Amino acid sequence: MRAKKKIAIIGYGLEGESLFFYLRRDSENDITILDRNPEVELPKGSKSVVGASYLKNLWKFDQIFRSPGVPFKLPEIQKQKNKVTSLTKLFFEEIRKKEKVKIIGITGSAGKTTTSTLIFKMLKNAGKDAYLVGNIGVSFLDVLNKLSRNSIVVAELSSFQLQDLTMSPDVALVLDVFEEHLDRHKDFREYFRSKENIVRFQNKKDAVIYFADNKNSKKIGFLSRGKKIPVTAEKARNSGFETRLMGEHNLKNILAASLAAMLFGVSEKIIKKTVKDFKGAEHRIEFVGSVNGVKFYNDSKATNVGEALASINIFEESKIVLMGGFNKKLNLKPLAKRAGSKDIRFVGLFGPAGGEIARFLKSFGIKKYIFKTRMWDAFIAVVKKAKRGDIFLLAPGAASFDEFHDYKERGREFKKLVTFLNSRKKIG
């Protein structure tokens, strides 16, 4: 009888739960769940260490699985990094054992969910055996037993999932890459190096589709030993797709998705119909409604500066913009500069990030802003400035964790506010 393997799972969220039940199938695995939250709901009868000292005795374990939400930079993890692995890494290892299963991996600082979903829909509409997993909210291990010969896995990959990966997908998509998650990465270099793993281990039979207008995406694309397929804004504008999605960045996402689908034999007819029918994802430049001639858009998913700027730049009309939240150690100065532009009539700011933007605006001598601690209060205060013909846009440029569980909860709150206004049939 072989000795029991002592395994630690750090973080019991979506991936942690999926890992626990997968690893538990082997009776020789001795599994302990480690979680900072003392109130986390754990499986009945499981071994656990919870609370502030949850990482105290990592040296005792033979193998350590780190969930994406747990920073790799933590000193306790760094001391045991040779033992540290992840669910993503396990999945890639298991996939390589299956004949002719292919992986399409998508990463970037913006547009991952839209692009991943489009690729998945294109493949399914073409009758392919496709599965959508990863950062989009579906655990890799949930589909592992469903895969068969010629299955295609479409994997949305965050920097945290890529960080310790030692294999790359057969087809990699590298969308726009800019500053993001610097609260949990040591610096931008570490974030960038994580993204590089999506192509670092590719071979000549593989392919990378990258955004050539973005210097960071281009650098990553050039690292691949596979076929290099560039996507540019000019090509995207001239692609001729009929779509409901707004913005040049989404045209690039659509073109990238279509090029990936073509590599797997999807016809142009199916691709164009999929794009035409695609309504987009909730909380991503989502039209919420119109009140007294003011159009309200929810882009709560714009959790970094680059995404917020892309969102703002879509609209040529006069705008009221709602910005703020929890800053992930990003440089908010470009967002403050954009807020000072003539097409933005007024800015509502909230949360710690809103406070930072307010300080920048004050230093620029710009007075067209209102700052409140909570998003609700900022909305109520700034909506009074809106006039018929304006666009009222939630483009936070920051995370939601100061006030909300996630960007989805923040987006739903924004939509409730618009519904409240609509019930009153007036603004202000």
C-alpha positions as CSV (number, residue, x, y, z in Angstrom):
1,M,0.0,0.0,0.0
2,R,1.4,3.4,-1.0
3,A,1.6,6.2,1.5
4,K,-1.2,8.7,1.5
5,K,-0.3,11.9,-0.4
6,K,-0.9,15.0,1.6
7,I,-2.6,17.6,-0.5
8,A,-3.6,21.2,0.3
9,I,-6.2,23.1,-1.6
10,I,-5.8,26.8,-0.9
11,G,-9.0,28.7,-1.4
12,Y,-12.4,27.0,-1.4
13,G,-14.3,28.8,-4.2
14,L,-15.5,27.4,-7.5
15,E,-12.1,25.8,-8.4
16,G,-11.4,24.7,-4.9
17,E,-14.7,22.9,-4.6
18,S,-14.2,21.2,-8.0
19,L,-10.7,20.2,-7.1
20,F,-11.7,18.7,-3.8
21,F,-14.4,16.4,-5.2
22,Y,-12.1,15.4,-8.2
23,L,-9.1,14.6,-6.0
24,R,-11.2,12.8,-3.4
25,R,-12.0,10.0,-5.8
26,D,-8.5,8.6,-5.0
27,S,-8.7,7.2,-1.5
28,E,-5.0,7.6,-1.2
29,N,-5.2,11.4,-1.2
30,D,-5.2,13.0,2.2
31,I,-6.8,16.4,1.4
32,T,-6.9,19.5,3.6
33,I,-8.7,22.7,2.6
34,L,-7.1,26.0,3.6
35,D,-9.1,29.2,3.4
36,R,-8.7,32.6,4.9
37,N,-12.4,33.0,5.5
38,P,-13.4,31.3,8.8
39,E,-17.0,31.2,7.7
40,V,-16.4,29.4,4.4
41,E,-18.9,26.5,3.8
42,L,-16.9,23.3,3.6
43,P,-17.8,19.7,2.7
44,K,-19.1,17.7,5.6
45,G,-16.3,15.7,7.3
46,S,-13.5,17.5,5.4
47,K,-10.2,18.4,7.0
48,S,-9.6,22.1,7.0
49,V,-7.5,25.1,8.4
50,V,-9.4,28.4,8.2
51,G,-8.8,31.9,9.4
52,A,-5.8,34.2,9.5
53,S,-3.2,31.5,10.0
54,Y,-4.4,29.2,7.2
55,L,-1.0,29.2,5.4
56,K,1.1,28.6,8.5
57,N,2.1,25.0,7.9
58,L,2.4,24.6,4.1
59,W,5.7,22.7,4.5
60,K,3.7,19.7,5.7
61,F,2.1,19.0,2.4
62,D,3.4,17.0,-0.6
63,Q,1.4,19.0,-3.1
64,I,-0.3,22.4,-2.9
65,F,-3.1,23.5,-5.2
66,R,-3.5,27.3,-5.4
67,S,-6.8,28.7,-6.4
68,P,-6.7,31.7,-8.8
69,G,-8.0,34.2,-6.2
70,V,-4.9,33.5,-3.9
71,P,-1.9,35.6,-4.9
72,F,1.1,33.6,-6.0
73,K,3.3,36.3,-4.5
74,L,2.4,35.5,-0.8
75,P,5.6,34.7,1.1
76,E,4.2,31.4,2.5
77,I,3.5,30.2,-1.0
78,Q,6.8,31.4,-2.4
79,K,8.7,29.4,0.2
80,Q,6.9,26.2,-1.1
81,K,6.6,27.2,-4.7
82,N,8.2,23.9,-6.0
83,K,5.2,22.1,-4.6
84,V,2.6,24.6,-5.8
85,T,0.3,23.7,-8.8
86,S,-3.2,24.5,-9.9
87,L,-6.4,23.1,-11.3
88,T,-5.6,24.6,-14.7
89,K,-2.3,22.9,-14.8
90,L,-3.9,19.6,-13.8
91,F,-6.5,20.0,-16.5
92,F,-3.9,20.6,-19.2
93,E,-1.9,17.5,-18.0
94,E,-5.1,15.4,-18.2
95,I,-6.0,16.8,-21.6
96,R,-2.7,15.7,-23.1
97,K,-3.5,12.1,-22.3
98,K,-6.7,12.3,-24.4
99,E,-6.3,11.7,-28.2
100,K,-7.0,14.6,-30.5
101,V,-8.7,16.9,-27.9
102,K,-7.8,20.5,-28.8
103,I,-7.7,23.6,-26.5
104,I,-8.3,27.2,-27.6
105,G,-7.1,29.5,-24.9
106,I,-8.1,33.2,-24.7
107,T,-6.4,35.8,-22.5
108,G,-6.1,39.6,-22.3
109,S,-7.0,42.4,-20.0
110,A,-10.3,42.9,-21.7
111,G,-12.7,41.1,-24.0
112,K,-12.0,37.5,-22.9
113,T,-15.6,36.5,-22.0
114,T,-17.0,38.1,-25.2
115,T,-14.4,36.4,-27.4
116,S,-14.6,33.0,-25.7
117,T,-18.3,32.9,-25.8
118,L,-18.4,33.8,-29.5
119,I,-15.8,31.1,-30.4
120,F,-17.9,28.6,-28.4
121,K,-21.1,29.5,-30.2
122,M,-19.5,29.4,-33.6
123,L,-18.1,25.9,-33.0
124,K,-21.4,24.6,-31.5
125,N,-23.4,26.1,-34.5
126,A,-21.0,24.2,-36.8
127,G,-21.9,21.0,-35.0
128,K,-18.5,20.7,-33.2
129,D,-18.2,18.9,-29.8
130,A,-17.2,22.1,-27.9
131,Y,-17.0,23.1,-24.2
132,L,-16.6,26.5,-22.7
133,V,-14.6,26.6,-19.4
134,G,-12.3,28.6,-17.2
135,N,-12.4,32.1,-16.0
136,I,-15.9,32.5,-17.4
137,G,-17.2,30.6,-14.4
138,V,-17.2,26.9,-15.4
139,S,-14.6,24.6,-13.8
140,F,-12.2,22.8,-16.1
141,L,-12.7,19.6,-14.2
142,D,-16.5,19.7,-14.7
143,V,-16.1,18.8,-18.4
144,L,-13.1,16.5,-18.2
145,N,-15.1,13.3,-18.3
146,K,-17.3,14.5,-21.1
147,L,-14.4,14.9,-23.6
148,S,-13.9,12.5,-26.4
149,R,-11.9,12.2,-29.6
150,N,-12.0,15.6,-31.5
151,S,-13.6,17.6,-28.6
152,I,-12.6,21.2,-28.5
153,V,-12.2,23.1,-25.2
154,V,-12.6,26.9,-25.3
155,A,-10.8,28.2,-22.2
156,E,-11.0,31.7,-20.9
157,L,-7.7,32.1,-19.0
158,S,-6.9,34.8,-16.5
159,S,-3.3,35.8,-15.5
160,F,-3.8,33.8,-12.2
161,Q,-4.7,30.7,-14.1
162,L,-1.8,31.1,-16.5
163,Q,0.8,32.0,-13.8
164,D,2.2,28.5,-13.1
165,L,1.2,26.8,-16.4
166,T,3.9,24.8,-18.2
167,M,1.8,23.9,-21.2
168,S,0.1,26.1,-23.8
169,P,-3.1,25.7,-25.8
170,D,-3.1,24.5,-29.4
171,V,-4.6,27.9,-30.4
172,A,-3.9,30.9,-28.3
173,L,-5.7,34.3,-28.5
174,V,-4.0,37.3,-27.0
175,L,-6.4,40.3,-26.9
176,D,-5.5,43.8,-25.6
177,V,-3.1,43.6,-22.7
178,F,-2.6,46.5,-20.3
179,E,-2.3,47.2,-16.6
180,E,-4.6,45.0,-14.5
181,H,-4.7,43.1,-11.2
182,L,-1.6,44.9,-9.8
183,D,-3.1,44.4,-6.3
184,R,-2.4,40.7,-6.5
185,H,0.6,40.6,-8.9
186,K,3.9,41.8,-7.6
187,D,4.1,44.3,-10.6
188,F,3.2,44.6,-14.2
189,R,6.2,42.5,-15.2
190,E,4.8,39.5,-13.2
191,Y,1.4,40.1,-14.7
192,F,2.9,40.2,-18.2
193,R,5.0,37.1,-17.7
194,S,1.9,35.2,-16.6
195,K,0.2,36.1,-19.9
196,E,3.2,34.9,-21.8
197,N,2.6,31.3,-20.7
198,I,-0.4,31.1,-23.1
199,V,2.2,30.8,-26.0
200,R,5.5,30.0,-24.2
201,F,5.2,26.3,-24.7
202,Q,3.6,26.2,-28.1
203,N,5.2,24.3,-31.0
204,K,5.2,24.7,-34.8
205,K,1.8,23.0,-35.2
206,D,0.1,25.5,-33.0
207,A,-1.2,29.0,-33.7
208,V,-1.5,32.4,-32.0
209,I,-4.0,35.1,-32.9
210,Y,-2.9,38.4,-31.4
211,F,-3.8,42.1,-31.4
212,A,-1.0,43.6,-33.4
213,D,-1.9,47.3,-32.5
214,N,-1.2,46.5,-28.9
215,K,2.5,46.4,-28.1
216,N,2.1,44.0,-25.2
217,S,-0.1,41.6,-27.2
218,K,2.3,41.8,-30.1
219,K,5.3,40.9,-27.8
220,I,3.5,37.9,-26.5
221,G,2.4,36.8,-29.9
222,F,5.9,36.9,-31.2
223,L,7.1,34.5,-28.5
224,S,5.1,31.7,-30.0
225,R,6.8,29.1,-32.2
226,G,3.5,28.5,-33.9
227,K,1.7,30.2,-36.8
228,K,1.3,33.9,-36.1
229,I,-2.0,35.6,-37.1
230,P,-2.3,39.3,-36.4
231,V,-5.5,41.2,-35.8
232,T,-5.6,45.0,-36.4
233,A,-8.2,47.7,-35.8
234,E,-8.1,48.4,-39.6
235,K,-8.8,44.8,-40.5
236,A,-11.6,44.7,-37.9
237,R,-13.3,47.8,-39.3
238,N,-13.2,46.4,-42.8
239,S,-14.3,42.9,-41.8
240,G,-17.9,43.6,-42.7
241,F,-19.5,41.8,-39.8
242,E,-23.1,42.8,-38.9
243,T,-23.2,43.0,-35.1
244,R,-25.1,44.3,-32.2
245,L,-21.8,44.8,-30.2
246,M,-20.6,48.4,-29.8
247,G,-17.0,49.7,-30.2
248,E,-13.9,49.1,-32.2
249,H,-12.5,46.8,-29.5
250,N,-15.4,44.5,-30.0
251,L,-14.9,44.4,-33.8
252,K,-11.4,43.2,-33.0
253,N,-12.8,40.6,-30.6
254,I,-15.2,39.4,-33.3
255,L,-12.4,39.1,-35.9
256,A,-10.2,37.2,-33.5
257,A,-13.0,34.8,-32.7
258,S,-13.8,34.3,-36.4
259,L,-10.2,33.5,-37.2
260,A,-10.0,31.0,-34.4
261,A,-13.2,29.3,-35.6
262,M,-11.9,29.1,-39.2
263,L,-8.9,27.2,-38.0
264,F,-11.3,24.5,-36.9
265,G,-13.2,24.4,-40.2
266,V,-16.2,26.6,-39.3
267,S,-17.7,28.2,-42.5
268,E,-17.9,31.9,-43.1
269,K,-21.7,31.6,-43.3
270,I,-22.0,30.1,-39.8
271,I,-19.5,32.7,-38.4
272,K,-21.4,35.7,-39.8
273,K,-24.8,34.4,-38.6
274,T,-23.4,33.7,-35.1
275,V,-22.0,37.2,-34.9
276,K,-25.3,38.7,-36.1
277,D,-27.3,36.8,-33.5
278,F,-24.9,37.4,-30.6
279,K,-26.5,39.9,-28.1
280,G,-23.4,40.3,-26.0
281,A,-22.9,39.6,-22.3
282,E,-24.6,41.2,-19.4
283,H,-22.8,44.2,-17.8
284,R,-20.7,44.8,-20.9
285,I,-21.8,48.1,-22.5
286,E,-25.4,46.9,-21.9
287,F,-28.2,49.3,-22.8
288,V,-30.4,49.6,-19.7
289,G,-33.0,52.1,-20.8
290,S,-33.9,55.7,-21.6
291,V,-35.3,58.2,-19.2
292,N,-36.3,61.7,-20.4
293,G,-34.2,61.3,-23.5
294,V,-31.1,60.2,-21.5
295,K,-29.7,56.8,-22.5
296,F,-28.3,54.6,-19.7
297,Y,-25.5,52.1,-20.3
298,N,-24.1,49.5,-17.9
299,D,-20.4,48.6,-18.4
300,S,-19.7,47.4,-14.8
301,K,-17.3,44.8,-16.3
302,A,-15.0,47.7,-17.1
303,T,-12.9,47.0,-14.1
304,N,-9.6,48.5,-15.3
305,V,-8.5,51.7,-17.0
306,G,-8.2,50.3,-20.5
307,E,-11.7,48.8,-20.5
308,A,-13.2,52.0,-19.1
309,L,-11.5,54.2,-21.8
310,A,-12.6,51.9,-24.6
311,S,-16.2,52.1,-23.2
312,I,-16.1,55.9,-23.0
313,N,-14.7,56.2,-26.5
314,I,-17.5,54.3,-28.1
315,F,-20.0,57.2,-27.6
316,E,-19.6,60.5,-29.6
317,E,-22.5,62.1,-27.7
318,S,-22.2,64.3,-24.6
319,K,-21.7,62.0,-21.6
320,I,-22.2,61.7,-17.9
321,V,-19.8,59.0,-16.6
322,L,-19.9,57.2,-13.4
323,M,-16.4,56.0,-12.3
324,G,-14.9,54.5,-9.2
325,G,-14.7,51.5,-6.9
326,F,-11.7,49.6,-5.5
327,N,-8.4,50.4,-7.2
328,K,-6.2,47.4,-8.0
329,K,-3.0,49.5,-7.8
330,L,-3.6,50.8,-11.3
331,N,-2.5,54.2,-12.6
332,L,-5.8,56.1,-12.8
333,K,-4.3,59.3,-14.2
334,P,-5.2,58.4,-17.9
335,L,-8.9,57.9,-16.8
336,A,-8.9,61.3,-15.0
337,K,-7.4,63.0,-18.1
338,R,-10.2,61.5,-20.2
339,A,-12.8,62.6,-17.7
340,G,-11.6,66.2,-18.3
341,S,-12.4,66.0,-22.1
342,K,-15.0,68.3,-23.6
343,D,-17.4,65.4,-24.6
344,I,-17.8,64.4,-20.9
345,R,-20.0,67.0,-19.3
346,F,-19.9,65.7,-15.8
347,V,-18.4,62.8,-13.8
348,G,-19.8,61.0,-10.8
349,L,-17.1,59.4,-8.6
350,F,-17.4,56.8,-5.8
351,G,-15.3,54.6,-3.7
352,P,-11.5,54.8,-3.0
353,A,-10.7,54.8,-6.8
354,G,-13.2,57.7,-7.2
355,G,-11.4,59.6,-4.5
356,E,-8.1,59.1,-6.4
357,I,-9.6,60.3,-9.7
358,A,-11.2,63.3,-7.8
359,R,-7.7,64.3,-6.5
360,F,-6.3,64.1,-10.0
361,L,-9.1,66.3,-11.4
362,K,-8.7,68.8,-8.7
363,S,-4.9,69.0,-9.5
364,F,-5.8,69.6,-13.2
365,G,-8.2,72.4,-12.2
366,I,-11.2,70.5,-13.4
367,K,-14.4,71.1,-11.3
368,K,-17.0,69.1,-13.2
369,Y,-17.3,66.2,-10.8
370,I,-19.1,65.0,-7.7
371,F,-17.6,62.5,-5.3
372,K,-19.5,60.3,-2.9
373,T,-18.5,57.2,-0.9
374,R,-21.2,54.9,-2.3
375,M,-22.2,54.4,-5.9
376,W,-25.9,54.9,-5.2
377,D,-25.2,58.4,-3.7
378,A,-22.9,59.3,-6.6
379,F,-25.5,58.2,-9.1
380,I,-28.3,60.2,-7.5
381,A,-26.1,63.3,-7.2
382,V,-24.8,63.3,-10.8
383,V,-27.9,62.1,-12.7
384,K,-29.3,65.6,-11.9
385,K,-26.7,67.0,-14.3
386,A,-28.0,64.9,-17.3
387,K,-29.8,66.5,-20.2
388,R,-31.9,65.1,-23.1
389,G,-29.6,63.5,-25.6
390,D,-26.9,62.6,-23.1
391,I,-25.3,59.2,-22.6
392,F,-25.2,58.2,-18.9
393,L,-22.5,55.5,-18.7
394,L,-21.3,53.3,-15.8
395,A,-17.6,52.8,-16.7
396,P,-15.9,52.2,-13.3
397,G,-12.3,51.6,-14.3
398,A,-11.9,49.8,-11.0
399,A,-13.0,46.7,-9.2
400,S,-16.2,46.4,-7.1
401,F,-14.9,45.0,-3.8
402,D,-15.1,48.2,-1.8
403,E,-18.9,48.0,-1.9
404,F,-20.1,44.9,-3.8
405,H,-19.4,41.2,-4.1
406,D,-18.4,41.5,-7.7
407,Y,-18.9,43.5,-10.9
408,K,-22.2,41.7,-11.5
409,E,-23.7,42.8,-8.3
410,R,-22.6,46.4,-9.0
411,G,-24.1,46.2,-12.5
412,R,-27.4,45.0,-11.1
413,E,-27.4,47.8,-8.6
414,F,-26.9,50.3,-11.4
415,K,-29.8,48.8,-13.3
416,K,-32.0,49.1,-10.2
417,L,-31.2,52.8,-10.0
418,V,-32.2,53.3,-13.7
419,T,-35.5,51.3,-13.0
420,F,-36.1,53.6,-10.0
421,L,-35.6,56.7,-12.2
422,N,-37.9,55.3,-14.8
423,S,-40.6,54.6,-12.2
424,R,-40.5,58.3,-11.3
425,K,-40.6,59.2,-15.0
426,K,-38.1,62.0,-14.5
427,I,-34.4,62.7,-13.7
428,G,-33.4,64.6,-10.7
